[in-house]
Amino acid sequence: MHSKNYSTLVKTTMVFALAVILVFQMTPTADAKKIRFSIGFTTDQTLESPRASESWQYTEMGCAFWPVLYDQLWMMGPAPEYRALPALATRWETQDRQTWRFYLRQDAKFHDGKPVTAHDVAFTFNYLPKNVPSYDVPDLTFESVTVIDNHTIEFKLAAKHGNPYPPIYWTPILPKHIWEPYKDDFSSFPNMKAIGSGPYKLREFKSKQYVWFEANKQYWGGAPQVDEMVFKAYGGQEALNLAAKKGEVQMMGYTGIGPLALREFEGDKNFKIIRSDGIGLIWLSFNLHKKSPIQDLKVRKAIMHGTNLDKIVDLVYQGYAKKTDSFIYPEMDNYNPNLPKYEYSPAKAKQILDSAGYADKDNDGLRNDPKTGQNLVFELIVPSDWGTELKLATLMKEQLKEIGIEIALKTLDLDTYYAFIYAPAEDKWDFAIGEEEPGPNADWIWELSRSYSGGGEGWNQTYYDNPKFDELLDSYLSETDMGKRKGYSYAMQKMISEDLPYAIMLRPDIIDPVRIDKWQGYIQTMGGVITWINPWTMIHIKPKK
């Protein structure tokens, strides 16, 4: 044996041994007497720490992590009704839809045994939005927060809340006695015990490896029917799929599987395949601040007519996606069915560009900007780990070449992507693949279109600046007449569709293979069996008898 080959063998053996050790280190030891339910996540969507941060909202694991540890005042119920259900608050009332009074249950306790009171609720809403900007939304913007007694609290919002859902949605109630020393800097608190009042307690947290929960036997809503729940991290989707097949996890966190992996699970009696309408929407965000032809509405319309969404659905999503055109889902009452249609038509796209003076003057296959003479080349950004969206962008690049537009595709790590997309005024890109999950209670999604001058900085991805839209949005948010509110919703959808700061394109389906050999209680909503609006599977899962 040559020394080089021997050295390679030794190194390979050592790496394999280390990998085995790491596998055992990253998996909490199972107790045969306890019922454990495991959920798998890919590493890029895991939490680095339990600290209160925007990762609670912007990572898949974060969106599942805090809702099982912390209570909310009220929760959105499962499909199809999506009703507002009492949680920490047993009821709420308002006379003018600006001042709201919530009545808290008296039997709720934090995991350390301390009672949950209105003082904890007041502390949370005074300090959480200040420390974690993603919670700084209209229904958490108060003129005052008043503790009436230990179990009654009153909020006066900055404006009337016209939404049929109550305000103060999807926000964890934090224990004041633990967090108060860190009220001016939540990021300085490690939160390694993550004391909440939810249905699970945190037993152990290993960054980017696993999160180990145990059932809260004293939970006011009744203890979960499993003793333990574990979030496990896997390096990629293939490793996660294999873990599910082997029974290491019973379901996959959040995004399920891609269509190409479906054949791995079809026909396996241990699994049920649950297909759901997606909760996520895919769109294009156009940078309207950058001085380039992307500011020309005719160019944006041409891009839309030059994009073959049917082909993208077939080739990129294997048919598991639906075309859409609004931030509001088609099944929602406020959806406007009469929006402008940008059907695929290269001929129409070329006609629009011709009429606007974008001709190919140098006969190189690319059209020229009539003002500068430069080729129409636009930089399209997309996160490097968004595999499906990368395929979408690559196909768009091919399609737009046909109408004389060149796309310079730029991939970015996720943190850089978010830094870029929420800073359009820095002019580092022309347009971007965007994605969000509005959910049924979708008022917040419209903040992405509020003008910078109207307070939209930090949310607005496009530098769209339309005071008329801001007026519509303010009227919509405060309108209590549901008919008028629907009219405002229709008008906002129409304005965005016509002005095209965003071009909403697709709604990918979710495919969830879930193990049914020993388990029952999976609850399906839009987005599948686990999303930011759906903690119900984690709460109600139970072993088969």
BELKA-V401443 format. One record per residue. N is the residue number from 1. OMEGA is omega in whole degrees, -180 to 180 (none if undefined). Layout:
N,OMEGA / N,OMEGA
This chain:
1,180 / 2,-176 / 3,-180 / 4,179 / 5,179 / 6,179 / 7,179 / 8,179 / 9,179 / 10,-179 / 11,-180 / 12,179 / 13,180 / 14,179 / 15,179 / 16,180 / 17,179 / 18,179 / 19,178 / 20,179 / 21,-178 / 22,179 / 23,179 / 24,-180 / 25,-173 / 26,180 / 27,179 / 28,-177 / 29,-178 / 30,174 / 31,-175 / 32,-178 / 33,-175 / 34,178 / 35,-177 / 36,175 / 37,-175 / 38,-180 / 39,-178 / 40,176 / 41,171 / 42,-172 / 43,-177 / 44,-180 / 45,179 / 46,179 / 47,174 / 48,-179 / 49,177 / 50,-178 / 51,174 / 52,-177 / 53,180 / 54,176 / 55,175 / 56,-179 / 57,-170 / 58,170 / 59,-178 / 60,179 / 61,179 / 62,-180 / 63,177 / 64,-173 / 65,-171 / 66,-179 / 67,176 / 68,179 / 69,-174 / 70,174 / 71,171 / 72,177 / 73,176 / 74,-177 / 75,174 / 76,-179 / 77,-178 / 78,175 / 79,-1 / 80,-174 / 81,-176 / 82,-178 / 83,173 / 84,-176 / 85,175 / 86,175 / 87,176 / 88,173 / 89,179 / 90,177 / 91,179 / 92,-179 / 93,176 / 94,176 / 95,-174 / 96,-179 / 97,171 / 98,175 / 99,-175 / 100,178 / 101,179 / 102,179 / 103,-173 / 104,175 / 105,-173 / 106,-177 / 107,-178 / 108,178 / 109,173 / 110,-176 / 111,178 / 112,175 / 113,179 / 114,179 / 115,174 / 116,-178 / 117,178 / 118,178 / 119,175 / 120,180 / 121,180 / 122,179 / 123,-179 / 124,-173 / 125,172 / 126,-170 / 127,-179 / 128,180 / 129,179 / 130,-176 / 131,180 / 132,-171 / 133,-179 / 134,175 / 135,-180 / 136,-177 / 137,-173 / 138,-176 / 139,170 / 140,178 / 141,-170 / 142,165 / 143,179 / 144,174 / 145,-173 / 146,174 / 147,180 / 148,172 / 149,-174 / 150,-176 / 151,178 / 152,-179 / 153,-177 / 154,178 / 155,168 / 156,-178 / 157,178 / 158,178 / 159,178 / 160,-179 / 161,-175 / 162,-178 / 163,177 / 164,171 / 165,174 / 166,177 / 167,174 / 168,-174 / 169,168 / 170,-178 / 171,-178 / 172,176 / 173,-174 / 174,177 / 175,-178 / 176,-174 / 177,178 / 178,-171 / 179,-172 / 180,178 / 181,-177 / 182,-171 / 183,-179 / 184,179 / 185,-179 / 186,-176 / 187,-179 / 188,-178 / 189,-177 / 190,178 / 191,-174 / 192,176 / 193,178 / 194,-179 / 195,174 / 196,177 / 197,-175 / 198,-174 / 199,177 / 200,172 / 201,176 / 202,178 / 203,-179 / 204,180 / 205,175 / 206,-174 / 207,177 / 208,-179 / 209,179 / 210,171 / 211,-173 / 212,180 / 213,169 / 214,-176 / 215,174 / 216,-175 / 217,180 / 218,-176 / 219,-176 / 220,-179 / 221,-176 / 222,-177 / 223,172 / 224,-177 / 225,168 / 226,180 / 227,-176 / 228,172 / 229,-178 / 230,168 / 231,-180 / 232,-180 / 233,177 / 234,-172 / 235,180 / 236,-175 / 237,-180 / 238,178 / 239,179 / 240,178 / 241,180 / 242,179 / 243,178 / 244,180 / 245,-178 / 246,-180 / 247,177 / 248,175 / 249,-179 / 250,176 / 251,-178 / 252,-177 / 253,159 / 254,-169 / 255,177 / 256,-179 / 257,174 / 258,-178 / 259,-178 / 260,180 / 261,-174 / 262,-178 / 263,178 / 264,-174 / 265,180 / 266,179 / 267,177 / 268,-175 / 269,178 / 270,-173 / 271,166 / 272,178 / 273,180 / 274,178 / 275,-175 / 276,167 / 277,-178 / 278,170 / 279,-178 / 280,175 / 281,178 / 282,-180 / 283,170 / 284,172 / 285,-180 / 286,180 / 287,-177 / 288,175 / 289,-175 / 290,-179 / 291,179 / 292,179 / 293,177 / 294,176 / 295,-179 / 296,-179 / 297,-180 / 298,177 / 299,-180 / 300,177 / 301,179 / 302,178 / 303,-179 / 304,179 / 305,180 / 306,-179 / 307,-178 / 308,-177 / 309,178 / 310,179 / 311,178 / 312,178 / 313,-177 / 314,-172 / 315,-176 / 316,-175 / 317,179 / 318,179 / 319,-177 / 320,175 / 321,178 / 322,175 / 323,177 / 324,-171 / 325,-175 / 326,171 / 327,180 / 328,-179 / 329,-178 / 330,-179 / 331,179 / 332,-175 / 333,-176 / 334,180 / 335,178 / 336,-177 / 337,-173 / 338,-180 / 339,177 / 340,-179 / 341,177 / 342,-178 / 343,180 / 344,179 / 345,177 / 346,180 / 347,179 / 348,178 / 349,180 / 350,179 / 351,179 / 352,-179 / 353,178 / 354,-177 / 355,180 / 356,176 / 357,180 / 358,-179 / 359,176 / 360,-172 / 361,-179 / 362,174 / 363,177 / 364,179 / 365,179 / 366,178 / 367,-177 / 368,174 / 369,-178 / 370,-179 / 371,-174 / 372,-177 / 373,-178 / 374,177 / 375,175 / 376,178 / 377,-177 / 378,179 / 379,180 / 380,-179 / 381,179 / 382,178 / 383,-176 / 384,-179 / 385,172 / 386,-172 / 387,-178 / 388,-179 / 389,174 / 390,177 / 391,177 / 392,-178 / 393,180 / 394,178 / 395,175 / 396,179 / 397,179 / 398,-176 / 399,-177 / 400,175 / 401,-179 / 402,-180 / 403,174 / 404,178 / 405,179 / 406,177 / 407,172 / 408,-175 / 409,-179 / 410,178 / 411,-177 / 412,170 / 413,-168 / 414,-179 / 415,179 / 416,178 / 417,-179 / 418,177 / 419,-180 / 420,-169 / 421,179 / 422,175 / 423,-177 / 424,-178 / 425,176 / 426,171 / 427,-179 / 428,-179 / 429,178 / 430,170 / 431,-170 / 432,167 / 433,179 / 434,179 / 435,174 / 436,-178 / 437,-175 / 438,-175 / 439,-178 / 440,-179 / 441,-160 / 442,-178 / 443,-174 / 444,-174 / 445,-178 / 446,177 / 447,176 / 448,-177 / 449,180 / 450,-177 / 451,174 / 452,-179 / 453,179 / 454,178 / 455,-176 / 456,179 / 457,-177 / 458,177 / 459,-173 / 460,-178 / 461,-167 / 462,-172 / 463,173 / 464,-175 / 465,-176 / 466,-180 / 467,179 / 468,176 / 469,179 / 470,179 / 471,177 / 472,-178 / 473,179 / 474,178 / 475,179 / 476,-176 / 477,-175 / 478,-176 / 479,-179 / 480,175 / 481,-172 / 482,177 / 483,179 / 484,180 / 485,178 / 486,178 / 487,177 / 488,179 / 489,178 / 490,-177 / 491,179 / 492,179 / 493,-179 / 494,-179 / 495,179 / 496,-179 / 497,180 / 498,-177 / 499,177 / 500,165 / 501,173 / 502,174 / 503,-178 / 504,-169 / 505,-166 / 506,174 / 507,-177 / 508,174 / 509,174 / 510,178 / 511,-178 / 512,167 / 513,-178 / 514,-178 / 515,180 / 516,-180 / 517,-178 / 518,-170 / 519,173 / 520,179 / 521,176 / 522,-178 / 523,-173 / 524,170 / 525,170 / 526,-177 / 527,175 / 528,-171 / 529,174 / 530,176 / 531,178 / 532,177 / 533,-173 / 534,171 / 535,-167 / 536,177 / 537,-178 / 538,-179 / 539,-170 / 540,-180 / 541,-179 / 542,178 / 543,174 / 544,179 / 545,none
